[in-house]
Each structure stands twice: as C-alpha cells, then as structure tokens.
C-alpha cells in the first residue's frame, strides 16, 4: 500500500483546515491529523512539557 503525506503550512485563518477537510472528503482512506488537537492534549495531560519561561509553542 502506498502512503502519501500532505502537510499544509500557512498563516492563521488562511484556510488550511478548510482545505484539509475538503481533501479528506475527496481522498479515500484519508484522515486529517490536526496539530491543534495534539497540542491541546499535551498541554492538558503533560504539563511538565510546558516551558517554565517564554512562550508555549506546542
């Protein structure tokens, strides 16, 4: 089975999530892995990973 990874990069509110959702509907057996969901999970359950100073860039 061939696999394809598509990564979108862009400014906030530039349409990355909208594009990913539309692409997911067109490609069979595809999923969208949203980095924001991962960051929220890590920030909630793994607080030790948060920096002691400076911005939290997760």
C-alpha positions as CSV (number, residue, x, y, z in Angstrom):
1,X,0.0,0.0,0.0
2,X,1.4,3.4,-1.0
3,X,1.1,6.2,1.5
4,X,1.0,9.9,0.9
5,X,1.5,12.6,3.5
6,X,0.4,16.1,2.7
7,X,1.4,18.9,5.1
8,X,-0.2,22.3,4.9
9,X,1.6,25.4,6.2
10,X,0.2,28.9,6.3
11,X,-0.8,31.9,8.4
12,X,-3.7,31.7,10.9
13,X,-7.1,31.7,9.2
14,X,-5.6,31.1,5.8
15,X,-7.8,28.1,5.0
16,X,-5.5,25.2,5.9
17,X,-8.2,23.3,7.9
18,X,-10.8,24.0,5.3
19,X,-8.5,22.7,2.6
20,X,-7.6,19.6,4.6
21,X,-11.3,18.8,5.3
22,X,-12.1,19.1,1.6
23,X,-9.2,17.0,0.6
24,X,-10.1,14.4,3.2
25,X,-13.6,14.1,1.6
26,X,-12.0,13.5,-1.9
27,X,-9.3,11.0,-0.9
28,X,-10.4,7.5,0.1
29,X,-8.9,6.2,3.3
30,X,-7.6,9.5,4.4
31,X,-7.6,11.3,7.7
32,X,-6.8,14.8,8.9
33,X,-4.3,14.9,11.8
34,X,-4.8,18.3,13.4
35,X,-1.8,19.6,15.3
36,X,-4.0,21.9,17.4
37,X,-5.7,18.8,18.9
38,X,-2.4,17.3,19.8
39,X,-1.2,20.5,21.4
40,X,-4.4,20.7,23.5
41,X,-4.0,17.1,24.7
42,X,-0.3,17.6,25.6
43,X,-1.0,20.9,27.4
44,X,-3.8,19.3,29.4
45,X,-2.2,15.9,30.3
46,X,1.5,16.6,30.2
47,X,2.0,19.9,32.0
48,X,5.6,19.1,32.7
49,X,6.4,19.5,29.0
50,X,5.3,23.2,29.1
51,X,8.2,25.6,29.3
52,X,8.9,27.3,32.6
53,X,9.5,30.6,30.8
54,X,8.9,32.1,27.4
55,X,6.0,31.2,25.1
56,X,4.4,27.8,25.0
57,X,4.8,26.9,21.3
58,X,3.1,23.5,21.5
